[in-house]
């Protein structure tokens, strides 16, 4: 069973109203579970936490944390969100089960799952009182490998979920060199609205950030160039 199938099996075997995923290198702060439980009556389909750095200042962890979870670093704004922290978000079990045979594929990458939820009119809710700390890789090689593999899986799943044609995949591939700079601009705009210390981290780790964003794009390109049978098996 692949990652999405394992998560899907967990959803189907569970009995509670809410499914909360946590990675094995994450720990929840006091009040995390209470924040999810209190928020369970607010009509959201997914509730995401505020993400704190679990190993700040160690190796390249600051840059890696920012690339992967910077959008949810404190202070997180409470309310409707376009995207929540991957692999560490809570979902309503009933909503997930509505996707039937598609669920395992959607659970491969939270980004694609949340895109589908938004498209279907569901609410993604950011909750700052649901706090977690996340341990990030400390070396560039480990982080770049993770970025490559995650984004290869992400684009394959996205292309399948939204039934991309060959023309659509080619268009995305041709535009992919622009993606690191678009993401960098969005991160920069986000940082300008945040406290000064976060701006300092962003500027000091700029070269590493750009390199990691390019590793992600290489993963996207590899996924888009996969053979059709590889797309079906991902």
C-alpha positions in Angstrom: 0.0 0.0 0.0 1.2 3.5 -0.8 1.0 6.5 1.5 -2.4 7.6 0.3 -3.9 4.1 0.6 -2.6 3.8 4.2 -4.1 7.1 5.1 -7.4 6.2 3.4 -7.5 2.9 5.3 -7.1 4.9 8.6 -10.0 7.1 7.6 -12.2 4.2 6.8 -11.3 2.3 10.0 -11.7 5.3 12.3 -15.0 6.0 14.1 -14.6 9.6 15.2 -16.1 12.7 13.5 -12.7 14.3 12.9 -9.5 12.7 11.5 -6.3 14.5 12.6 -3.1 13.7 10.8 0.3 14.3 12.4 3.7 13.4 11.0 6.1 11.4 13.2 8.6 14.4 13.4 5.9 16.7 14.8 4.6 17.3 18.3 1.4 19.0 19.3 1.4 21.9 21.8 -1.0 21.9 24.8 -4.5 22.9 23.6 -4.0 21.4 20.1 -6.7 18.7 20.5 -9.0 21.1 22.3 -8.8 23.6 19.5 -9.8 20.9 16.9 -12.6 19.7 19.1 -14.0 23.2 19.8 -13.7 24.0 16.1 -15.5 20.9 15.0 -18.9 22.6 15.1 -17.9 25.5 12.8 -18.7 24.0 9.4 -15.2 23.5 8.2 -14.1 20.5 6.1 -10.4 20.9 7.1 -8.7 22.7 10.0 -5.0 23.5 9.9 -2.6 24.4 12.7 -0.1 27.2 13.3 3.4 25.7 12.6 6.4 26.4 14.8 10.0 25.5 13.9 11.0 22.5 15.9 14.7 22.8 15.4 15.4 26.5 14.7 19.0 27.6 13.9 20.1 24.0 13.2 21.8 23.7 9.8 19.5 24.8 7.0 16.4 24.1 9.0 15.2 27.7 9.0 15.2 28.0 5.2 13.6 24.6 4.8 10.9 25.3 7.4 10.2 28.6 5.7 9.8 27.0 2.2 7.6 24.2 3.5 5.6 25.8 6.3 6.4 29.5 6.3 2.8 30.4 5.3 1.6 28.9 8.6 4.4 30.2 10.9 3.2 32.4 13.8 1.3 34.6 14.0 -1.2 32.6 11.9 -4.4 34.5 11.0 -7.6 32.7 12.0 -10.2 32.0 9.4 -10.9 30.9 5.9 -7.7 29.8 4.0 -6.8 28.7 0.5 -4.3 26.1 1.8 -3.4 24.5 5.1 -0.3 22.8 6.4 0.3 19.6 4.6 0.3 16.2 6.4 -0.7 17.9 9.7 -4.3 19.0 9.1 -7.6 17.7 10.6 -10.4 16.7 8.3 -14.1 15.9 8.8 -14.3 12.1 8.2 -17.7 12.3 6.6 -16.4 14.8 4.0 -13.4 12.6 3.2 -15.6 9.5 2.8 -17.7 11.4 0.1 -14.8 10.9 -2.3 -15.1 7.1 -2.3 -12.7 5.5 -4.6 -10.8 8.7 -5.2 -9.9 9.2 -1.6 -6.7 7.2 -1.6 -5.4 9.2 -4.5 -6.4 12.5 -3.0 -4.7 11.6 0.3 -1.3 11.2 -1.4 -0.9 15.0 -1.2 -2.8 17.3 1.0 -2.4 20.1 -1.4 -4.4 18.3 -4.1 -7.0 17.2 -1.6 -7.4 20.8 -0.4 -7.7 22.1 -3.9 -10.5 19.6 -4.5 -12.2 20.5 -1.3 -12.1 24.2 -2.2 -13.4 23.4 -5.7 -16.3 21.5 -4.2 -17.2 24.5 -2.0 -15.8 23.3 1.3 -14.3 25.6 4.0 -10.6 25.3 4.9 -10.1 26.9 8.3 -6.8 28.1 9.8 -6.7 27.9 13.6 -3.8 29.5 15.4 -4.6 27.9 18.8 -4.0 24.5 17.2 -0.2 24.7 17.4 2.4 22.2 16.4 6.2 22.2 16.2 7.8 20.6 13.1 11.3 19.2 12.8 12.8 20.2 9.4 15.8 18.6 7.6 19.1 20.3 8.3 21.0 19.5 5.1 20.4 20.7 1.6 20.7 17.2 0.0 18.0 15.8 2.3 15.7 18.8 1.8 16.2 19.0 -2.0 15.5 15.2 -2.4 12.3 15.6 -0.4 11.2 18.6 -2.5 11.9 16.7 -5.7 10.0 13.6 -4.7 7.1 15.4 -3.1 6.5 17.6 -6.1 6.8 14.7 -8.5 4.0 12.9 -6.6 2.0 16.2 -6.3 1.9 17.0 -10.0 1.1 13.4 -11.0 -1.8 13.3 -8.5 -3.0 16.8 -9.6 -2.9 15.8 -13.3 -4.9 12.7 -12.6 -7.4 14.3 -10.2 -8.2 17.1 -12.5 -8.0 15.0 -15.7 -5.2 17.1 -17.4 -4.9 16.6 -21.1 -1.5 16.2 -22.8 -1.7 19.8 -23.9 -2.4 20.9 -20.3 0.6 19.0 -19.0 2.8 20.4 -21.8 1.6 23.9 -21.0 2.4 23.5 -17.3 5.8 22.0 -18.1 6.7 25.0 -20.3 5.6 27.4 -17.6 7.4 25.5 -14.8 10.7 27.5 -14.9 8.6 30.6 -13.7 7.2 28.7 -10.7 10.2 29.3 -8.3 10.1 33.0 -8.9 6.3 33.2 -8.5 6.5 31.2 -5.2 9.4 33.4 -4.1 7.4 36.6 -4.8 4.4 35.2 -2.8 6.7 34.2 0.1 8.3 37.7 0.0 4.8 39.4 0.0 3.8 37.2 2.9 7.0 38.0 4.9 6.4 41.8 4.5 3.2 41.4 6.6 5.0 39.5 9.3 7.3 40.6 12.2 10.8 41.7 11.5 12.6 38.6 12.8 10.9 36.5 10.1 12.0 39.0 7.4 15.6 38.5 8.6 15.4 34.7 8.3 13.9 35.1 4.8 16.7 37.4 3.6 19.5 35.4 5.3 18.3 32.1 3.7 17.4 33.5 0.3 19.9 31.5 -1.8 18.9 28.2 -0.1 15.2 29.1 -0.5 15.7 29.7 -4.3 17.6 26.5 -4.7 15.0 24.4 -2.9 12.2 26.0 -5.0 14.1 24.9 -8.1 14.5 21.3 -6.7 10.7 21.3 -6.4 10.3 22.4 -10.1 12.6 19.6 -11.2 10.3 17.2 -9.4 7.3 18.8 -11.2 9.0 18.3 -14.6 9.9 14.7 -13.8 6.3 14.0 -12.9 4.9 15.6 -16.0 7.3 13.7 -18.2 6.4 10.3 -16.6 4.9 7.7 -18.9 1.2 7.2 -18.9 1.4 3.9 -16.9 3.5 5.7 -14.3 0.9 8.4 -14.0 -1.8 5.7 -13.4 0.3 3.9 -10.8 1.3 7.0 -8.7 
